[in-house]
């Protein structure tokens, strides 16, 4: 299968008729590119070209340069991820089934991108978080927000607060690792297997 360009692998907007201002285009372009190439592999010039913006526009909106833009890109990507996660969790009363459904959703998204669109937070932050504190904080806050949603779902299903918190860590950490494994293997299996085992774990803890 021919690999799609970064700008085509996943639409910038869910509504194809929707248009965005310059700042929004820059953030979305940075998010897509860093999702595939990482922080160090993505340059300001490439982001500007992808966003059909001038370098002057990029620095106008992000005077802090690429680090400030990376923080905005992580926030944007996590907003999309959290919206998808919340929709799946809200749509399935059973948290075990909800986790399985979300693992399948991640696999479908990854396959649709020809295995290029892995976790945008991990890809952006790895290699940069150790030397760029703002990026590290943004990534940490993004994962915390994901865990909060899962923890709230588990609490609403009868789990105690501490157990829900720890299980939420396990769910998010496992899915993150499985997504990387699926991307490397170009296979749904790591995510689908992870989803099934997480569901069994949640069911066992609830019993």
C-alpha positions in Angstrom: 0.0 0.0 0.0 1.4 3.4 -0.9 2.1 5.6 2.1 0.0 8.7 2.2 1.5 12.2 2.7 1.1 13.5 6.2 -1.4 16.0 5.1 -3.6 13.2 3.6 -3.2 10.4 6.1 -5.8 11.9 8.3 -8.1 14.8 7.5 -7.4 18.0 9.3 -11.1 18.4 10.1 -13.9 16.0 10.6 -16.1 18.3 8.6 -14.6 18.5 5.1 -16.4 21.7 4.4 -15.0 23.4 7.5 -12.3 26.0 7.2 -9.8 27.3 9.8 -8.0 30.5 10.6 -4.2 30.7 10.2 -3.4 29.9 13.9 -5.7 26.8 13.8 -4.1 25.6 10.6 -0.6 25.9 12.0 -1.5 24.0 15.2 -3.3 21.2 13.3 -0.4 20.9 10.8 2.2 20.8 13.7 0.1 18.1 15.4 -0.1 15.9 12.3 3.5 16.3 11.4 4.9 15.7 15.0 2.5 12.8 15.3 4.4 11.1 12.5 7.9 12.6 12.7 8.4 13.5 16.3 9.5 16.9 17.7 13.0 16.8 16.4 12.0 15.5 13.0 9.6 18.3 12.3 10.8 21.8 11.3 9.1 25.2 11.5 9.4 25.6 7.8 7.7 22.3 7.1 4.9 23.2 9.5 4.4 26.6 7.7 4.3 24.9 4.3 1.8 22.3 5.5 -0.4 25.0 7.0 -0.1 27.2 3.9 1.2 30.0 6.2 4.2 32.2 6.2 7.1 31.8 8.7 6.2 35.2 10.0 2.7 34.0 10.8 4.0 31.0 12.7 6.3 33.2 14.9 3.5 35.8 15.2 1.2 33.3 16.8 4.0 31.3 18.5 6.8 33.7 19.5 8.3 30.9 21.6 9.0 29.0 18.5 8.7 25.2 18.0 8.5 24.4 21.7 5.5 26.6 22.2 4.0 25.2 19.1 4.6 21.7 20.3 2.7 22.4 23.5 -0.3 23.7 21.5 -0.1 20.7 19.2 -0.2 18.3 22.1 -3.2 20.1 23.6 -5.0 20.0 20.2 -4.2 16.3 19.6 -5.3 15.3 23.1 -8.5 17.3 22.7 -9.4 15.1 19.7 -8.3 11.9 21.5 -10.2 12.7 24.6 -13.3 13.5 22.6 -13.1 10.1 20.9 -12.5 8.4 24.3 -15.4 10.1 26.0 -17.7 9.3 23.1 -16.9 5.6 23.4 -17.1 5.5 27.2 -20.4 7.4 27.2 -21.8 5.0 24.5 -21.2 1.8 26.4 -22.5 1.3 30.0 -20.1 -1.5 30.8 -16.5 -0.2 31.3 -15.0 -3.5 30.2 -16.8 -3.4 26.9 -16.1 0.3 26.5 -12.3 -0.3 26.8 -12.5 -3.1 24.3 -14.5 -0.9 21.9 -11.9 1.9 22.3 -9.0 -0.4 21.6 -10.8 -1.4 18.3 -11.4 2.2 17.5 -7.6 3.0 17.9 -6.8 0.0 15.7 -9.2 1.3 13.0 -7.8 4.8 13.2 -4.2 3.5 12.9 -5.0 1.2 10.0 -6.9 4.0 8.2 -3.7 6.2 8.4 -1.6 3.4 6.9 0.0 2.9 10.3 1.4 6.4 10.4 -0.9 8.1 12.9 0.2 6.7 16.3 -0.2 8.4 19.6 0.4 12.1 18.9 1.5 12.8 22.5 4.0 10.0 22.8 5.6 10.7 19.4 5.8 14.4 20.0 7.1 14.2 23.6 9.7 11.3 23.3 13.1 12.7 22.9 12.0 16.2 23.8 10.5 15.9 27.2 13.8 15.4 29.0 15.2 18.7 27.8 12.0 20.7 27.2 10.1 21.0 30.4 7.0 22.7 28.8 6.6 19.7 26.4 7.0 17.3 29.3 4.3 19.1 31.3 1.9 19.3 28.4 2.3 15.5 27.7 1.9 14.7 31.4 -1.3 16.7 31.7 -2.6 15.1 28.5 -2.2 11.6 29.8 -3.7 12.7 33.2 -6.8 13.9 31.4 -7.2 10.6 29.7 -6.8 8.7 32.9 -9.4 11.0 34.6 -12.0 10.0 32.0 -11.4 6.3 32.5 -11.3 6.6 36.3 -14.6 8.5 36.3 -16.2 5.7 34.1 -14.9 3.1 36.5 -16.1 5.1 39.6 -19.5 5.5 38.0 -19.6 1.7 37.6 -19.1 1.0 41.3 -15.3 0.9 41.7 -13.7 2.6 44.7 -11.7 5.8 44.0 -8.2 4.3 44.5 -9.0 1.2 42.5 -10.5 3.2 39.7 -7.4 5.5 39.6 -5.0 2.6 39.5 -7.0 0.7 36.8 -7.2 3.9 34.8 -3.4 4.1 34.8 -3.3 0.5 33.6 -5.8 1.0 30.8 -4.1 4.1 29.4 -0.6 2.8 29.8 -1.5 -0.5 28.2 -3.3 1.0 25.3 -0.4 3.4 24.6 2.1 0.6 24.5 -0.2 -1.5 22.4 -0.7 1.3 19.9 3.1 1.6 19.4 3.4 -2.2 19.0 0.5 -2.2 16.5 2.2 0.6 14.5 5.5 -1.2 14.4 3.9 -4.5 13.4 1.4 -2.9 11.1 -1.3 -5.1 12.7 -4.5 -4.7 14.7 -3.5 -7.6 17.0 -1.6 -5.7 19.7 -4.5 -3.3 20.3 -7.2 -5.9 20.1 -5.4 -8.3 22.4 -4.8 -5.5 24.9 -8.4 -4.5 24.8 -9.6 -8.1 25.5 -7.2 -8.5 28.4 -8.0 -5.1 29.9 -11.7 -6.0 29.8 -11.0 -9.3 31.6 -9.0 -7.4 34.2 -11.7 -4.9 34.8 -14.4 -7.6 35.0 -12.2 -9.6 37.5 -11.7 -6.6 39.8 -15.4 -5.9 39.8 -16.4 -9.5 40.6 
